[in-house]
Amino acid sequence: MPNQLQYETSPYLLQHAENPVDWYPWGDEALNKAIDEDKPILVSIGYSACHWCHVMERESFEKEDVARVMNEQFVCIKVDREERPDVDAIYMDAVQAMGVQGGWPLNVFLMPDAKPFYGVTYLPKHNWVNLLDSVRSAFDTNRDDLIQSAEGFAKELNLTDAERYGLTQNAPLFSIETLDILYRKVAVKADDEKGGMRRAPKFPMPSIWRFLLRYFDVTGNEAALHQVKITLDRMALGGIYDQLGGGFARYSTDGDWFAPHFEKMLYDNGQLLTLYAEAYSLTKSKLYKHVVYQTIGFAQRELLSPEGGFYSALDADSEGIEGKFYTFTTPELHEILDGPAPRGDYDWFADLYNLSEAGNWEHGLNILHRTESDESFAERMGWSLADLNVRLDATHTRLLKVRNERIRPGLDDKILCSWNGLMLKGLATAYRVFGEPEFLTLALRLAYFLLKKMRDSRNGRLWHTYKLGRARQAGFLDDYAAVIDGLLALYQATFTESWLTEADQLTQYVLTNFADSTVDDITGPDPFFFFTDKNGEELIARKKELFDNVIPSSNSMMAENLYTLSLLLDKPDYAERADQMLGRIQPLVQQNADYLTNWAAQFATRARPTAEIAIVGPAAEQFRAELDAEFYPNKVLCGRAASGITDQSDLPLLQHRGLINEKTAIYVCYNRACQLPVTSVAEVWRLVR
């Protein structure tokens, strides 16, 4: 008989609906059951593209004998971490406080009041059953000790940031000297030879390279730019990037970007679109343009819903085997590339992609992985670049034809608000840089979807997740932060003021429902926002997200949103709030810049005044495109195509702005003081640079 997960919409939870374990979703029914029956709770947290989650399910949760122990001794709750990041964050922090390295599947044991006392990640069946027996025995015989332990962890979870990190209110210090300190903290851990950070596994970590791009823009430090370029080059050529179909896997298991953990996540690809588009605007690298176009093609082909939102992820596994969809045996490659009438394509292709007769990966399989650029390889082979491109297109087409006939990896078809916000930013940025109309079409469809399907029309709040026509779960701070960021990029791509209005309305909702109203006698008011809505479910702790990870922290994104909106809407209180956040976090950023790189990027932005650029006249879109084609991140753009004084906008930067000698005018302002208007982009660059 299916368990209680059969009524859920999360693909991850539905995968476990047929388990003999009597799983419940997180909610009052399960939590009250634990209290009524006085049983410990097992919370098992994972996500649909998690390889080891699937392994533990096969080894333990599908087994009748294991399920019998779990059902008799515990109230068992399954959580999709992507659907409930608030629950995941609390219990992940608790497990790490226990001295256990975090990861998924995350299995946490709680007292009946939901306070944690022990946790582990993946365990094979025998170890898992032994642990279940030990935990239940401890609950029955040493309950007072467990209660004391759980209370201690709950207290730890509820520490304020002032208590945990000693943060106090200070005025932020924006200077080149401060930036240099932050850069050195990151650079010392960076891999100068292979890109990324000096560790394995290697994650893309877009906010690190976004910071270094901005640091280079301020300082001209070529070593910082080299680090960005070597990272983006090696990722784009490596196995972490799908060389045939486009799109990045979640991480590389090694230090060479060679063997990926093959799941593809929307949040990575959305952010990497922004990063590669920005990097192209600086370097004009053809490789970066190729990555942007091919990755959008992948997302459009494999993740786009009919309604305009994007699905969450593709599994690493197909037919129960990790990477099977993406890899080839050497005999397969010979057959496809040489065929019955030899075309002679295998040898050069194997040379370029580092293939071997025995397979360059495990079980005789090959991962397509390069380290050599098109230009270098073509020169070595004595070919023109155009000739190589023709050969690559032909071989890739043949390989894709075979690959597309295989059983595909599983699709996690829930639509998450925050990840779609990141994708909106990526699409809007790609359009701003490349001017491709299809990118704008996708961005507009996505923005309409988010505001129509994932916002509650009754109160203006966002929903976190959507599937089968149903939106659910009150939005978290990262949902608002990412969508606001995406809308701000979309406004600056189109100058359609409704997107700016929507961004401001969502910001006002955040200020009302996520702010901390408590005032510490010593440290003063805390400017950081809670992760959860005050109207949402009350958990054992209400936390604030400060540290940037693969996805930037929701507070760092909100600080940037507030600053951008303060300039576009002339709202000094927004800028003041952003400054309070940056001032409070600054000591922590200076100590741990490599874990707070989205914050560091804002210190780079603020090291110089931000250019407020207003464009008025019929060539507004053309001038906007010319400005966005070059890398100058420290600017905000607004504009209108209408030319008459009667066509005035309500935006402060556009008020009382008109043409100059019947030509489109560009006004460059700093701190609400404007230069004389100019009529060409070349003159703008002379003003700002």
C-alpha positions in Angstrom: 0.0 0.0 0.0 1.3 3.5 -0.8 2.3 5.6 2.2 1.2 9.1 3.0 3.6 10.6 0.4 1.2 9.5 -2.4 -0.7 12.8 -1.9 2.4 15.0 -2.5 3.5 16.7 -5.7 7.3 16.6 -5.1 8.9 14.1 -7.4 11.4 13.2 -4.7 8.6 12.4 -2.2 6.6 10.6 -4.8 9.6 8.4 -5.5 9.2 7.1 -1.9 5.4 6.8 -1.9 5.6 3.0 -2.7 8.3 2.3 0.0 7.2 -0.1 2.8 8.4 2.6 5.2 5.3 4.5 6.5 6.7 7.8 5.4 4.8 11.1 6.2 5.5 14.5 4.7 6.7 17.2 7.1 3.6 18.6 8.8 1.3 18.6 11.8 0.0 15.1 11.2 3.4 13.5 11.6 4.6 15.8 14.4 1.4 15.3 16.4 1.7 11.5 15.9 5.1 11.5 17.5 3.8 13.4 20.5 0.7 11.3 20.9 2.6 8.0 20.6 5.7 9.3 22.4 8.0 8.1 19.7 11.3 9.6 18.4 11.1 11.1 14.9 13.3 10.2 12.0 13.6 13.0 9.4 15.2 11.9 6.2 16.1 14.7 3.8 17.1 14.5 0.2 16.3 15.6 -3.3 15.3 13.9 -6.6 18.7 14.3 -8.4 20.7 13.0 -5.4 22.5 9.8 -6.4 23.2 8.6 -2.8 19.6 9.2 -1.8 18.6 6.8 -4.5 21.2 4.3 -3.3 20.0 4.4 0.3 16.4 4.0 -0.9 17.3 0.8 -2.8 19.5 -0.6 -0.1 17.3 0.2 3.0 14.0 2.0 2.5 12.7 -0.5 -0.1 13.4 -3.5 2.2 10.6 -4.9 4.3 12.8 -5.9 7.2 14.3 -2.4 7.5 10.9 -0.8 7.1 9.5 -2.9 9.9 12.1 -1.6 12.3 11.6 2.0 11.2 7.8 1.8 11.4 7.7 0.2 14.8 10.3 2.4 16.5 10.0 5.8 14.8 7.7 8.3 13.2 9.3 8.6 9.8 9.2 11.8 7.8 10.5 12.4 4.3 11.5 15.9 3.3 12.4 17.3 -0.2 15.1 19.8 0.7 14.4 21.9 -2.4 10.7 22.1 -1.4 11.5 22.8 2.3 14.8 24.6 2.5 13.8 26.0 5.9 13.6 22.5 7.4 16.7 21.3 5.7 18.7 24.4 6.9 17.8 23.9 10.5 18.6 20.2 10.7 21.7 20.5 8.6 23.0 23.1 11.0 22.2 20.8 13.9 24.0 17.9 12.4 27.1 20.0 11.7 27.0 21.3 15.3 27.1 17.6 16.3 30.5 17.3 14.5 29.1 15.4 11.5 30.0 16.4 8.0 26.7 17.5 6.3 25.4 16.1 3.0 22.4 14.3 1.5 20.7 12.0 2.3 20.5 13.7 5.7 19.0 11.5 8.4 18.3 13.3 11.6 16.7 11.8 14.8 14.5 14.1 16.8 12.7 14.0 20.1 8.9 14.1 19.9 9.0 17.9 20.2 11.1 18.0 17.0 14.4 19.0 18.7 17.4 17.0 17.2 19.7 14.8 19.1 21.6 12.8 16.5 22.2 12.7 12.7 24.1 10.9 9.9 24.2 11.0 6.1 24.3 7.9 3.9 24.8 4.5 5.6 24.7 1.0 4.1 21.9 -1.3 5.2 23.7 -3.2 7.9 25.0 0.0 9.6 21.7 1.7 9.2 19.7 -1.1 11.0 22.3 -1.2 13.8 22.0 2.6 14.2 18.2 2.4 14.3 18.4 -0.1 17.2 21.0 1.9 19.0 19.0 5.2 18.7 15.8 3.6 19.9 17.6 1.9 22.8 19.1 5.2 23.9 15.7 6.9 23.6 14.2 4.2 25.9 17.0 3.9 28.5 18.8 7.3 28.5 16.0 9.7 27.7 17.1 12.4 30.1 20.5 12.6 28.4 18.9 12.8 25.0 16.6 15.6 26.1 19.5 17.6 27.5 21.4 17.1 24.3 18.5 18.1 22.1 17.9 21.2 24.2 21.5 22.2 23.8 21.3 21.8 20.0 18.0 23.7 19.9 19.6 26.6 21.9 22.6 26.6 19.5 20.2 26.9 16.6 18.5 29.9 18.1 21.6 32.0 18.7 21.5 35.4 17.1 24.1 36.4 14.6 25.5 38.8 17.1 25.9 36.0 19.6 27.2 33.5 17.1 29.7 35.8 15.2 30.0 38.8 17.4 28.5 41.1 14.7 27.8 44.7 15.7 26.5 47.7 13.8 29.2 49.6 12.0 29.4 52.0 9.0 30.6 50.0 6.0 34.1 50.9 4.7 34.3 51.0 0.9 37.9 51.2 -0.2 40.4 49.6 -2.6 42.4 48.6 0.5 39.4 46.7 1.9 38.9 45.0 -1.5 42.5 43.9 -1.7 42.1 42.1 1.6 39.0 40.3 0.3 40.8 39.4 -2.9 43.8 37.9 -1.1 41.5 35.7 1.0 40.0 34.2 -2.1 43.1 34.1 -4.3 45.2 32.1 -1.8 42.7 29.2 -2.2 42.3 29.5 -6.0 43.7 26.9 -8.4 45.9 28.9 -10.9 46.5 26.0 -13.1 43.1 24.3 -13.5 40.7 26.9 -12.3 38.2 26.8 -9.5 39.4 26.4 -6.0 42.2 24.1 -4.9 40.0 21.2 -3.7 38.0 18.3 -4.9 35.2 17.9 -5.6 35.0 21.2 -7.6 31.8 23.2 -7.7 31.2 26.1 -10.1 30.6 28.6 -7.3 29.5 31.5 -9.6 29.6 34.2 -7.0 33.4 33.8 -6.5 34.1 34.6 -10.2 31.5 37.3 -10.2 33.4 39.0 -7.4 36.7 38.6 -9.2 35.3 40.2 -12.3 34.2 43.2 -10.3 37.5 43.3 -8.4 39.3 43.4 -11.8 37.0 46.1 -13.0 38.0 48.3 -10.1 41.7 47.5 -9.8 42.8 46.2 -13.2 44.4 43.2 -11.4 45.3 40.9 -14.3 45.9 37.9 -11.9 42.2 38.1 -10.9 41.1 38.2 -14.5 43.4 35.2 -15.3 41.7 33.3 -12.5 38.3 33.9 -13.9 39.3 33.0 -17.4 41.1 29.8 -16.6 38.1 28.7 -14.5 35.5 29.5 -17.1 37.6 28.1 -19.9 38.3 24.8 -18.1 34.7 24.4 -17.0 33.4 25.0 -20.5 35.8 22.5 -22.0 35.6 20.0 -19.2 33.4 17.0 -18.4 31.3 19.1 -16.0 29.9 20.7 -19.2 27.8 18.6 -21.5 29.9 19.0 -24.7 27.1 17.6 -26.9 23.9 19.1 -25.5 24.9 22.0 -23.4 24.3 22.7 -19.7 26.5 22.2 -16.6 26.4 19.3 -14.1 26.3 20.1 -10.4 30.0 19.5 -9.7 33.1 17.7 -10.8 34.1 14.8 -8.5 37.8 15.5 -9.2 40.1 18.5 -9.4 40.3 18.5 -13.2 36.6 19.3 -14.1 36.7 15.8 -15.7 34.2 13.5 -14.1 30.9 15.2 -13.2 28.3 14.2 -10.7 25.9 14.1 -13.7 22.8 15.8 -12.3 22.0 19.1 -13.9 20.4 21.7 -11.7 18.5 24.8 -12.9 20.1 27.0 -10.2 23.6 26.3 -11.5 22.7 26.9 -15.1 20.8 30.1 -14.5 23.7 31.6 -12.6 26.3 30.4 -15.1 24.3 32.1 -17.9 24.8 35.4 -16.0 28.5 34.7 -15.3 29.4 33.6 -18.9 27.4 36.5 -20.4 29.2 39.0 -18.2 32.6 37.4 -18.9 31.9 37.6 -22.6 31.1 41.3 -22.4 34.6 41.7 -21.0 36.7 39.2 -23.0 34.7 38.7 -26.2 35.5 35.0 -25.9 33.8 32.9 -28.6 33.8 30.0 -26.2 31.7 31.9 -23.6 29.2 32.9 -26.2 28.9 29.3 -27.3 28.3 28.2 -23.7 25.5 30.8 -23.2 23.7 30.0 -26.5 24.0 26.2 -26.0 23.0 26.3 -22.3 19.9 28.3 -23.1 19.2 25.8 -25.8 19.5 22.9 -23.3 17.2 24.6 -20.8 14.6 25.5 -23.4 14.7 21.9 -24.8 14.8 19.9 -21.5 13.6 22.1 -18.6 11.1 24.5 -20.0 7.4 23.9 -19.0 4.6 24.6 -21.4 3.6 27.5 -19.1 6.9 29.3 -19.3 8.5 28.3 -16.0 11.6 26.0 -15.8 11.7 22.6 -14.1 14.2 22.0 -11.3 16.7 19.3 -12.4 17.7 16.2 -14.3 18.9 13.1 -12.5 22.5 11.9 -12.6 21.2 8.3 -13.3 19.3 6.6 -16.1 18.4 2.9 -15.9 19.9 3.1 -12.4 23.4 3.8 -13.6 25.1 7.2 -13.0 26.1 9.0 -16.2 24.8 6.2 -18.5 23.0 8.7 -20.7 26.0 11.0 -21.3 28.9 8.5 -21.7 30.1 6.3 -24.6 32.2 3.1 -24.8 35.1 3.2 -27.2 33.5 0.6 -29.6 30.3 2.8 -29.7 32.4 5.9 -30.6 34.3 4.0 -33.3 31.0 2.8 -34.8 29.4 6.2 -34.7 32.4 8.3 -35.8 34.0 5.9 -38.3 31.0 3.8 -39.4 31.0 1.0 -41.9 32.7 3.3 -44.5 35.5 4.9 -42.6 35.3 8.6 -42.3 38.4 8.8 -40.1 36.8 11.0 -37.5 37.5 8.9 -34.4 41.2 9.6 -34.2 41.2 13.3 -34.2 38.0 13.4 -32.0 39.7 11.0 -29.5 42.7 13.3 -29.5 40.6 16.4 -28.8 38.4 14.9 -26.1 41.1 12.8 -24.4 39.4 9.4 -25.1 41.2 6.1 -24.8 40.7 2.6 -26.1 40.1 1.3 -22.5 37.8 4.3 -21.7 38.9 7.4 -19.9 36.5 6.9 -17.0 35.2 3.8 -15.1 33.7 0.6 -16.6 35.2 1.2 -20.0 33.2 4.4 -20.5 34.4 7.7 -21.9 33.5 11.2 -20.8 33.9 14.0 -23.4 36.5 16.2 -21.8 38.9 18.7 -23.3 41.6 21.1 -22.1 42.7 22.4 -25.5 41.0 25.4 -27.2 39.6 25.2 -30.7 42.2 27.6 -31.9 45.1 25.6 -30.5 43.8 22.3 -31.7 43.0 23.6 -35.2 46.5 25.0 -35.5 48.1 21.7 -34.3 46.1 19.8 -36.9 46.8 22.2 -39.7 43.1 23.0 -40.1 41.3 26.3 -40.3 39.0 27.2 -37.5 36.1 27.0 -39.8 37.1 23.5 -40.9 37.3 22.3 -37.3 33.8 23.8 -36.6 32.3 21.9 -39.5 33.9 18.7 -38.2 32.7 19.3 -34.7 29.2 20.1 -35.8 29.0 16.9 -37.8 30.4 14.6 -35.1 28.3 16.1 -32.4 25.2 15.7 -34.5 25.9 12.0 -35.0 26.7 11.4 -31.3 23.6 13.3 -30.2 21.4 11.3 -32.6 22.5 8.1 -30.8 22.3 9.6 -27.4 18.8 10.9 -27.9 17.6 7.4 -28.6 18.6 6.3 -25.0 16.4 6.2 -21.9 16.7 9.7 -20.5 17.6 10.7 -16.9 14.6 11.4 -14.6 13.2 14.9 -14.6 12.3 16.7 -11.4 9.4 18.6 -12.8 8.5 20.8 -9.8 9.0 24.6 -10.5 10.8 26.5 -7.8 10.4 30.2 -7.5 13.9 31.1 -6.3 15.7 29.0 -9.0 13.4 30.5 -11.7 14.4 33.9 -10.4 18.1 33.0 -11.0 17.1 31.8 -14.5 15.3 35.0 -15.1 18.4 37.0 -14.3 20.5 34.7 -16.5 18.1 35.1 -19.5 17.8 38.9 -19.0 21.6 39.3 -18.7 22.2 37.1 -21.8 19.7 39.3 -23.8 21.4 42.5 -22.5 24.8 41.3 -23.7 23.9 39.5 -26.9 20.7 41.1 -28.0 19.2 37.8 -29.0 15.4 38.2 -29.3 14.7 34.6 -28.3 16.4 35.2 -24.9 14.1 38.1 -24.2 11.0 36.1 -25.2 12.0 33.4 -22.8 12.7 35.9 -20.0 9.3 37.7 -20.5 7.4 34.4 -20.5 9.1 33.4 -17.3 8.5 36.7 -15.6 4.8 36.6 -16.5 4.6 33.0 -15.2 6.2 33.9 -11.9 4.0 36.9 -11.2 0.8 35.2 -12.4 1.2 31.6 -11.2 3.6 31.8 -8.3 2.2 34.9 -6.5 -0.8 35.0 -4.2 -3.1 37.6 -5.7 -4.8 38.1 -2.3 -1.8 39.4 -0.4 1.1 39.7 -2.9 3.3 37.0 -1.4 5.2 34.5 -3.5 4.7 30.8 -3.4 7.8 28.6 -3.3 6.9 25.7 -5.5 4.5 24.9 -8.3 3.4 21.7 -10.1 0.4 20.5 -12.0 -1.3 23.9 -11.8 -0.9 24.1 -8.1 1.3 26.6 -6.2 2.1 25.8 -2.6 4.4 26.6 0.4 4.8 30.2 1.5 7.8 31.7 -0.3 11.2 32.0 1.5 13.5 35.0 1.4 15.6 33.5 -1.4 12.4 33.4 -3.6 11.9 37.1 -3.1 15.6 38.0 -3.5 16.1 36.0 -6.7 12.9 37.1 -8.3 13.5 40.8 -7.4 17.0 40.5 -8.9 15.6 39.0 -12.1 13.0 41.7 -12.4 15.6 44.4 -12.0 17.7 42.9 -14.8 14.5 42.6 -16.9 13.6 46.3 -16.3 17.1 47.4 -17.3 16.9 45.2 -20.5 13.5 46.6 -21.6 12.8 49.8 -19.7 9.3 48.5 -19.1 8.5 50.2 -15.8 6.0 47.6 -14.6 8.9 45.2 -13.9 10.4 47.8 -11.7 7.1 48.4 -9.9 6.7 44.6 -9.3 10.3 44.4 -7.9 9.5 47.3 -5.5 6.2 45.7 -4.3 8.0 42.4 -3.5 10.7 44.4 -1.7 8.1 46.1 0.4 6.6 42.7 1.3 10.1 41.5 2.4 10.5 44.6 4.6 7.2 44.0 6.2 7.3 40.2 6.7 10.9 39.1 6.9 12.6 41.9 8.9 13.8 41.4 12.5 12.0 43.8 14.8 14.0 43.0 17.9 16.6 45.6 19.1 19.6 44.4 21.0 20.7 46.8 23.8 24.4 46.5 22.8 24.4 45.7 19.0 21.2 47.7 18.1 18.7 46.7 15.5 19.6 43.7 13.3 19.2 44.7 9.6 19.4 41.1 8.3 16.2 39.4 7.2 14.9 36.1 8.4 14.7 33.2 5.9 11.1 32.5 6.6 8.0 34.7 6.4 6.5 35.7 9.7 3.2 34.4 8.5 4.7 30.9 7.7 5.0 27.8 9.7 6.8 28.1 13.1 9.8 25.7 13.4 12.1 25.2 16.3 14.3 28.0 15.1 13.8 31.0 12.8 17.1 31.5 11.0 18.9 34.1 8.8 21.0 33.1 5.8 24.3 35.0 5.7 26.9 32.8 4.0 27.1 32.5 0.3 27.2 29.0 -1.1 26.7 27.7 -4.6 23.7 30.0 -4.5 24.4 33.4 -2.9 22.8 33.9 0.5 19.3 35.5 0.4 20.5 38.4 2.6 23.4 39.3 0.3 21.0 39.3 -2.7 18.5 41.5 -0.8 21.3 44.0 0.1 22.2 44.3 -3.6 18.5 44.6 -4.6 17.9 47.4 -2.0 20.9 49.3 -3.3 19.8 49.0 -6.9 16.3 50.0 -6.2 17.4 52.9 -4.1 19.2 54.4 -7.1 16.4 53.6 -9.7 13.6 54.8 -7.4 15.4 57.4 -5.3 14.7 55.7 -2.0 17.4 56.7 0.5 15.9 54.3 3.2 16.6 51.4 0.9 20.3 52.5 0.5 20.5 53.0 4.3 19.2 49.5 4.9 21.7 48.0 2.4 24.6 50.0 4.1 23.5 48.7 7.5 23.7 45.1 6.2 27.1 45.6 4.6 28.5 47.4 7.7 27.3 44.6 10.0 28.7 41.8 7.8 32.0 43.5 6.9 34.2 42.0 9.7 32.9 38.5 8.8 33.6 39.1 5.1 37.1 40.3 5.9 37.7 37.1 7.9 36.0 34.6 5.5 35.7 36.3 2.1 35.8 33.0 0.2 32.5 32.0 2.0 30.9 35.5 1.5 31.8 36.3 -2.1 28.5 37.8 -3.1 28.9 40.2 -0.2 32.5 40.9 -1.4 31.2 41.7 -4.9 29.1 44.4 -3.4 32.1 45.9 -1.6 33.7 45.9 -5.1 30.7 47.7 -6.6 30.7 50.3 -3.8 34.4 51.1 -3.9 33.5 53.8 -6.5 30.3 55.7 -7.0 27.7 53.9 -9.2 26.9 55.5 -12.5 23.2 56.2 -12.8 22.5 56.4 -16.5 19.3 57.7 -18.0 18.6 57.4 -21.7 15.8 59.4 -23.4 14.8 59.4 -27.0 14.0 57.1 -29.9 17.5 55.5 -29.9 17.2 54.5 -26.2 17.1 50.7 -26.9 20.1 51.0 -29.3 22.1 52.9 -26.8 21.1 50.5 -24.0 22.4 47.6 -26.1 25.7 49.4 -26.9 26.2 50.1 -23.1 25.4 46.5 -22.1 27.7 45.1 -24.8 30.7 46.3 -22.7 31.5 45.1 -19.2 30.8 47.9 -16.8 29.0 46.4 -13.8 28.9 49.5 -11.6 25.9 51.1 -13.3 22.1 51.2 -13.3 20.2 52.0 -16.4 16.8 53.5 -17.0 15.3 54.9 -20.1 12.3 55.7 -22.3 11.9 55.9 -26.0 9.3 58.8 -26.0 10.8 62.1 -26.7 8.3 64.8 -25.6 8.2 66.5 -22.3 4.5 65.4 -22.0 5.7 61.8 -22.1 7.4 62.1 -18.7 8.1 59.0 -16.6 7.5 59.0 -12.8 11.0 57.6 -12.3 13.2 60.2 -10.6 16.1 59.7 -13.0 13.9 60.3 -16.0 12.0 63.4 -14.8 12.5 66.6 -16.8 14.8 64.8 -19.2 14.5 65.5 -22.9 16.3 65.3 -26.2 19.4 67.3 -27.1 19.1 69.0 -30.4 16.5 66.4 -31.4 18.9 63.6 -30.7 18.5 60.8 -28.1 20.2 62.1 -24.9 22.2 60.1 -22.3 22.4 61.6 -18.7 25.1 60.2 -16.4 24.6 61.0 -12.7 26.5 60.1 -9.5 24.9 60.5 -6.1 22.0 62.4 -7.6 24.3 64.9 -9.3 24.3 64.8 -13.1 26.9 65.5 -15.8 25.9 67.5 -18.9 23.9 65.2 -21.2 25.7 63.5 -24.2 24.4 62.0 -27.4 26.7 59.0 -28.0 27.8 55.9 -26.0 31.4 56.8 -26.7 30.9 60.0 -24.8 29.4 58.0 -21.9 32.5 55.8 -21.7 34.7 58.9 -21.5 32.6 60.2 -18.6 32.4 57.0 -16.5 35.9 55.6 -17.2 
